[in-house]
């Protein structure tokens, strides 16, 4: 998995497509540098609205056929979150967000970390609340595994794609 950042001054077209998984429908969007979004939901129209909201300046082009392999890889990742992925990611965020996302990708499948523990281990100053905000800002479900982050007491808290999905993902990975 490669992380790249984009020059925000260049015009952008994002190709996107939909896939079906055991956790619902996914929409995957890709720019020239990699996957910028992998959203999970139950309604394609809502997923498309969320994608437009996340990338208001981009031209979105439905390309189901051209993205078939990427969509299949993303769907396989959702269905088996413990597996490694070859998706090339184009992650976009603040320095704190990017540091958090890198830390999340380092959590082994089947394990969890607390928001506070992640904040303490970052190479940049951040609080547990900053980690939570970075998780909420994550646009690439599963490949950036925010589902592996829990409260200090081990309980499950919010998840951009629903607490029910977060619990399922944790269970699928075999976390006790």
VOBA-1610 file (N, C-alpha, C; in pm, whole numbers, padded with zeros to 5 digits, always signed):
BEGIN
Unk+00084-00116+00000Unk+00000+00000+00000Unk+00089+00123+00000Unk+00067+00211-00093Unk+00147+00333-00106Unk+00059+00452-00073Unk+00114+00545-00001Unk+00043+00668+00030Unk+00105+00781-00049Unk+00022+00855-00114Unk+00070+00971-00189Unk-00017+01090-00154Unk+00037+01207-00173Unk-00041+01328-00155Unk-00051+01400-00288Unk-00153+01481-00303Unk-00183+01545-00429Unk-00152+01693-00424Unk-00107+01748-00535Unk-00091+01892-00550Unk-00231+01950-00564Unk-00275+02025-00462Unk-00412+02074-00460Unk-00441+02180-00566Unk-00340+02227-00638Unk-00362+02329-00740Unk-00400+02271-00876Unk-00380+02143-00896Unk-00410+02085-01026Unk-00559+02048-01036Unk-00618+02065-01153Unk-00759+02026-01171Unk-00771+01875-01156Unk-00889+01828-01120Unk-00902+01687-01089Unk-01030+01623-01141Unk-01014+01504-01193Unk-01126+01417-01227Unk-01110+01291-01145Unk-01216+01251-01079Unk-01215+01127-01003Unk-01308+01028-01070Unk-01256+00910-01098Unk-01339+00802-01150Unk-01393+00724-01030Unk-01517+00679-01039Unk-01573+00605-00926Unk-01661+00491-00975Unk-01686+00398-00884Unk-01773+00285-00913Unk-01819+00222-00783Unk-01915+00133-00795Unk-01977+00070-00679Unk-01947-00080-00674Unk-01946-00135-00555Unk-01932-00278-00534Unk-02021-00322-00420Unk-02044-00450-00411Unk-02126-00506-00304Unk-02038-00589-00212Unk-02061-00576-00082Unk-01984-00649+00017Unk-02080-00704+00123Unk-02025-00783+00213Unk-02106-00835+00322Unk-02150-00725+00419Unk-02083-00610+00415Unk-02117-00499+00503Unk-02199-00391+00435Unk-02237-00413+00310Unk-02315-00314+00237Unk-02248-00279+00105Unk-02294-00172+00048Unk-02241-00123-00078Unk-02118-00037-00051Unk-02020-00046-00140Unk-01906+00044-00132Unk-01905+00131-00257Unk-01857+00253-00240Unk-01823+00336-00354Unk-01673+00361-00341Unk-01605+00341-00451Unk-01461+00359-00456Unk-01433+00469-00557Unk-01352+00566-00518Unk-01313+00674-00609Unk-01162+00676-00621Unk-01116+00698-00745Unk-00973+00696-00772Unk-00935+00816-00857Unk-00825+00878-00818Unk-00765+00984-00898Unk-00643+00929-00968Unk-00565+01015-01029Unk-00448+00969-01102Unk-00340+00911-01011Unk-00344+00943-00883Unk-00241+00894-00790Unk-00288+00780-00700Unk-00412+00737-00714Unk-00460+00627-00633Unk-00600+00648-00579Unk-00640+00557-00492Unk-00773+00559-00432Unk-00782+00673-00332Unk-00881+00759-00350Unk-00903+00871-00259Unk-01020+00847-00165Unk-01107+00751-00201Unk-01224+00725-00118Unk-01267+00581-00130Unk-01305+00525-00016Unk-01371+00396-00009Unk-01474+00412+00102Unk-01598+00437+00061Unk-01706+00459+00156Unk-01795+00336+00159Unk-01853+00309+00275Unk-01944+00196+00293Unk-02080+00250+00335Unk-02185+00195+00275Unk-02320+00237+00312Unk-02424+00140+00262Unk-02548+00186+00265Unk-02659+00102+00222Unk-02731+00157+00100Unk-02698+00279+00060Unk-02773+00346-00044Unk-02676+00415-00141Unk-02681+00375-00267Unk-02588+00432-00366Unk-02603+00582-00383Unk-02725+00631-00380Unk-02746+00775-00395Unk-02683+00851-00278Unk-02696+00799-00159Unk-02636+00862-00041Unk-02484+00857-00050Unk-02430+00742-00092Unk-02285+00730-00108Unk-02232+00831-00210Unk-02306+00849-00320Unk-02265+00947-00421Unk-02270+01089-00364Unk-02373+01122-00287Unk-02380+01254-00222Unk-02261+01274-00129Unk-02228+01170-00051Unk-02114+01181+00041Unk-01984+01201-00036Unk-01971+01132-00149Unk-01852+01147-00232Unk-01843+01289-00288Unk-01955+01342-00334Unk-01957+01480-00385Unk-01923+01579-00275Unk-01977+01555-00155Unk-01947+01644-00043Unk-01800+01640-00004Unk-01739+01522-00013Unk-01599+01506+00024Unk-01504+01570-00077Unk-01547+01573-00204Unk-01461+01626-00312Unk-01542+01724-00398Unk-01582+01836-00339Unk-01673+01928-00410Unk-01614+01991-00537Unk-01483+02000-00546Unk-01420+02063-00662Unk-01390+01964-00774Unk-01405+01836-00746Unk-01369+01734-00845Unk-01485+01704-00940Unk-01448+01666-01061Unk-01546+01613-01155Unk-01552+01463-01131Unk-01670+01412-01099Unk-01688+01270-01072Unk-01740+01200-01196Unk-01671+01094-01237Unk-01707+01021-01358Unk-01728+00875-01322Unk-01848+00825-01345Unk-01877+00684-01321Unk-01798+00600-01421Unk-01717+00507-01371Unk-01634+00422-01456Unk-01631+00281-01396Unk-01746+00218-01393Unk-01760+00086-01334Unk-01667-00016-01400Unk-01658-00012-01531Unk-01575-00108-01604Unk-01426-00080-01584Unk-01385+00043-01598Unk-01244+00078-01585Unk-01189+00056-01446Unk-01275+00061-01346Unk-01232+00043-01207Unk-01265-00095-01153Unk-01305-00187-01240Unk-01351-00319-01195Unk-01249-00387-01103Unk-01122-00384-01138Unk-01021-00451-01057Unk-01005-00380-00922Unk-01003-00248-00922Unk-00990-00172-00797Unk-01111-00195-00708Unk-01230-00195-00766Unk-01352-00219-00689Unk-01349-00360-00631Unk-01307-00457-00710Unk-01300-00595-00660Unk-01202-00605-00543Unk-01087-00539-00554Unk-00987-00539-00446Unk-01044-00471-00321Unk-01113-00360-00339Unk-01172-00289-00225Unk-01280-00373-00159Unk-01366-00436-00238Unk-01472-00520-00183Unk-01413-00640-00109Unk-01309-00699-00164Unk-01243-00812-00099Unk-01184-00768+00036Unk-01131-00648+00042Unk-01075-00595+00166Unk-01184-00576+00270Unk-01298-00523+00229Unk-01410-00505+00322Unk-01457-00641+00374Unk-01464-00739+00287Unk-01511-00872+00327Unk-01409-00949+00410Unk-01283-00912+00401Unk-01176-00978+00479Unk-01079-00871+00526Unk-01119-00791+00628Unk-01038-00674+00668Unk-00901-00708+00724Unk-00877-00834+00754Unk-00748-00874+00807Unk-00644-00893+00697Unk-00687-00896+00573Unk-00592-00923+00464Unk-00518-00796+00422Unk-00401-00817+00367Unk-00323-00705+00312Unk-00389-00660+00182Unk-00364-00538+00145Unk-00420-00487+00021Unk-00310-00425-00065Unk-00331-00435-00194Unk-00237-00375-00288Unk-00289-00241-00340Unk-00399-00192-00283Unk-00454-00064-00327Unk-00351+00048-00307Unk-00334+00128-00408Unk-00251+00248-00395Unk-00342+00359-00345Unk-00304+00420-00234Unk-00387+00523-00171Unk-00332+00662-00197Unk-00422+00754-00217Unk-00390+00896-00228Unk-00459+00962-00108Unk-00390+00962+00006Unk-00448+01015+00129Unk-00427+01165+00137Unk-00532+01234+00176Unk-00528+01380+00180Unk-00576+01428+00315Unk-00490+01498+00385Unk-00528+01548+00516Unk-00420+01637+00573Unk-00448+01685+00693Unk-00352+01768+00765Unk-00235+01681+00811Unk-00126+01743+00854Unk-00014+01663+00905Unk-00055+01569+01020Unk-00140+01615+01109Unk-00186+01528+01219Unk-00268+01413+01164Unk-00361+01442+01073Unk-00443+01335+01015Unk-00357+01229+00946Unk-00263+01274+00865Unk-00176+01180+00793Unk-00095+01096+00892Unk-00045+01159+00999Unk+00031+01085+01100Unk-00057+00980+01169Unk-00180+01018+01199Unk-00273+00923+01261Unk-00302+00809+01165Unk-00331+00840+01039Unk-00363+00736+00942Unk-00247+00639+00924Unk-00125+00692+00926Unk-00007+00605+00916Unk+00000+00513+01038Unk-00026+00567+01155Unk-00025+00487+01277Unk-00134+00380+01273Unk-00250+00414+01220Unk-00360+00316+01210Unk-00321+00200+01119Unk-00254+00232+01009Unk-00214+00127+00915Unk-00109+00035+00974Unk-00044+00080+01082Unk+00057-00003+01148Unk-00003-00097+01254Unk-00131-00081+01287Unk-00196-00171+01383Unk-00220-00305+01314Unk-00166-00412+01369Unk-00186-00542+01305Unk-00333-00585+01306Unk-00377-00656+01203Unk-00513-00711+01204Unk-00534-00796+01329Unk-00653-00788+01384Unk-00684-00864+01504Unk-00647-00795+01633Unk-00591-00674+01624Unk-00556-00597+01742Unk-00626-00462+01738Unk-00640-00401+01855Unk-00695-00266+01864Unk-00599-00179+01943Unk-00618-00048+01931Unk-00544+00050+02009Unk-00645+00154+02058Unk-00610+00220+02165Unk-00698+00327+02213Unk-00659+00459+02145Unk-00753+00551+02147Unk-00728+00683+02091Unk-00608+00748+02162Unk-00606+00736+02295Unk-00497+00795+02373Unk-00362+00733+02344Unk-00358+00601+02330Unk-00231+00533+02301Unk-00176+00576+02165Unk-00263+00589+02068Unk-00219+00634+01937Unk-00164+00776+01947Unk-00236+00863+02017Unk-00191+01002+02032Unk-00053+01008+02097Unk-00031+00928+02201Unk+00098+00930+02272Unk+00213+00882+02184Unk+00185+00790+02092Unk+00290+00731+02010Unk+00318+00806+01879Unk+00240+00909+01849Unk+00260+00982+01724Unk+00389+01064+01727Unk+00451+01083+01612Unk+00572+01166+01606Unk+00538+01316+01603Unk+00410+01348+01619Unk+00362+01485+01615Unk+00268+01503+01734Unk+00264+01622+01792Unk+00179+01645+01908Unk+00032+01631+01870Unk-00040+01548+01947Unk-00182+01527+01923Unk-00247+01473+02049Unk-00376+01496+02061Unk-00454+01444+02172Unk-00540+01327+02125Unk-00601+01259+02221Unk-00693+01151+02186Unk-00807+01207+02101Unk-00850+01329+02129Unk-00956+01392+02050Unk-00911+01417+01907Unk-00784+01454+01891Unk-00729+01472+01755Unk-00731+01340+01678Unk-00698+01232+01748Unk-00702+01100+01684Unk-00844+01067+01643Unk-00941+01094+01731Unk-01081+01070+01697Unk-01126+01153+01578Unk-01083+01278+01572Unk-01118+01364+01459Unk-01055+01313+01330Unk-00931+01265+01338Unk-00865+01209+01218Unk-00937+01083+01171Unk-00981+01002+01265Unk-01059+00883+01227Unk-01187+00924+01157Unk-01255+01024+01209Unk-01380+01071+01147Unk-01355+01131+01009Unk-01236+01186+00987Unk-01204+01247+00858Unk-01153+01146+00755Unk-01126+01024+00798Unk-01074+00921+00709Unk-01173+00891+00597Unk-01126+00897+00474Unk-01212+00872+00358Unk-01188+00734+00297Unk-01097+00657+00354Unk-01062+00528+00294Unk-01086+00417+00397Unk-01211+00373+00405Unk-01248+00269+00502Unk-01162+00145+00483Unk-01136+00078+00590Unk-01066-00049+00601Unk-00917-00037+00564Unk-00883+00020+00449Unk-00743+00035+00411Unk-00669+00124+00511Unk-00739+00221+00568Unk-00692+00298+00682Unk-00786+00255+00795Unk-00743+00159+00877Unk-00835+00085+00966Unk-00876+00157+01094Unk-00958+00258+01080Unk-01011+00329+01197Unk-01094+00236+01286Unk-01142+00128+01227Unk-01223+00035+01306Unk-01141-00033+01416Unk-01010-00024+01410Unk-00924-00086+01511Unk-00897+00006+01631Unk-00964+00121+01637Unk-00943+00215+01745Unk-01064+00212+01839Unk-01035+00197+01969Unk-01140+00184+02070Unk-01116+00284+02183Unk-01215+00296+02268Unk-01202+00382+02386Unk-01103+00323+02485Unk-01065+00402+02583Unk-00966+00357+02682Unk-01015+00238+02763Unk-01146+00220+02776Unk-01200+00104+02849Unk-01223-00016+02757Unk-01181-00003+02629Unk-01196-00113+02533Unk-01328-00116+02461Unk-01419-00026+02498Unk-01550-00025+02433Unk-01542+00043+02296Unk-01641+00011+02216Unk-01647+00065+02080Unk-01722+00197+02082Unk-01666+00295+02016Unk-01732+00425+02004Unk-01761+00451+01857Unk-01793+00573+01824Unk-01836+00610+01690Unk-01749+00560+01576Unk-01812+00548+01460Unk-01744+00505+01339Unk-01817+00569+01222Unk-01743+00627+01134Unk-01802+00703+01022Unk-01906+00621+00945Unk-01884+00491+00936Unk-01974+00405+00859Unk-02065+00321+00948Unk-02080+00363+01073Unk-02173+00300+01165Unk-02105+00208+01266Unk-02148+00220+01391Unk-02092+00140+01499Unk-02118-00009+01474Unk-02232-00044+01417Unk-02263-00184+01385Unk-02157-00241+01291Unk-02120-00165+01189Unk-02014-00211+01097Unk-01879-00221+01168Unk-01850-00127+01256Unk-01724-00131+01329Unk-01717-00259+01412Unk-01822-00293+01481Unk-01826-00415+01561Unk-01806-00537+01472Unk-01874-00541+01357Unk-01858-00654+01264Unk-01714-00666+01216Unk-01653-00555+01181Unk-01514-00558+01133Unk-01420-00611+01241Unk-01438-00563+01363Unk-01355-00610+01474Unk-01378-00759+01494Unk-01503-00803+01489Unk-01534-00945+01504Unk-01473-01027+01390Unk-01481-00975+01268Unk-01426-01045+01151Unk-01275-01065+01166Unk-01209-00972+01232Unk-01065-00981+01251Unk-01027-01068+01371Unk-01126-01110+01448Unk-01100-01198+01560Unk-01053-01129+01686Unk-01084-01001+01700Unk-01050-00929+01822Unk-01148-00972+01930Unk-01097-01000+02048Unk-01184-01043+02159Unk-01263-00927+02213
//
